[in-house]
Amino acid sequence: MNNTHTILLIAVMALVTALLRFLPFLVLGGKRKTPEYITYLGRVLPCAIIGMLVVYCLRGITPLAWPHGLPELLAVAAVALLHLWRRNTLLSIAGGTVCYMILVQVVFR
């Protein structure tokens, strides 16, 4: 694979990504009211996605073997507390990730 081929691949991927991002605005237009089902999905999907991510992240816990899921549960508690304290999603996610990595790499080694 040469450099021209790589550049063309990146350009096509960038074009398709941009088109997919702009497509809803092109289809719906700027003056029409947003359809009700789109508004509904905008309300319910973030919570559903977060719920699925929590289940995905906690699926590997083995409660009968050491450390009994303690690092995961403590990191989830850290995320919840950080979010209740500051209401900042990025801070909550970053803080929970740092907490989990410290617990796994240092505390529950």
Secondary structure, DSSP 8 states (H G I E B T S, - for coil): --HHHHHHHHHHHHHHHHHHHHHHHHHHTTTS---HHHHHHHHHHHHHHHHHHHHHHHTT--TTSTTTTHHHHHHHHHHHHHHHHH--HHHHHHHHHHHHHHIIIIIT-
